[in-house]
Amino acid sequence: KYKKRFTIKLNDNIIILTEEDIAYFIANDKICYVYTKEGDKYIIDYSLDNLLQQLNPKKFFRISRDCIVTFNAIHKIKKYYNGRLKIYLLPKYTEDIIVSRDRTPNFMKWLEEE
């Protein structure tokens, strides 16, 4: 059974996100952020390792140690140096998102699954 909803505490508000609202998760300086398809960004009280255990692996893939994506957030994929892949996300993310050479075969297999 996988987690389908997340609650985000934002000041005095509680925001509810469903897995369909989520584009990707990014870890940066020991803080994990969730980015929505609408382009919103929130701090989430989970680590990527913890999230990976709770998310449906058919819908989410950890493409690097800093990023978990959904299939629909992937805008474009380009071959990158030394057998790696560069991923372009929607909504756009400012840093380069690179799939390591070790993760590339599993990532490509994940892309082709239904």
Salt bridges, closest charged atoms under 4 A:
GLU19 OE2 - LYS4 NZ 3.71
GLU19 OE2 - LYS59 NZ 2.74
ASP49 OD1 - ARG62 NH1 2.49
ASP96 OD1 - LYS86 NZ 3.30
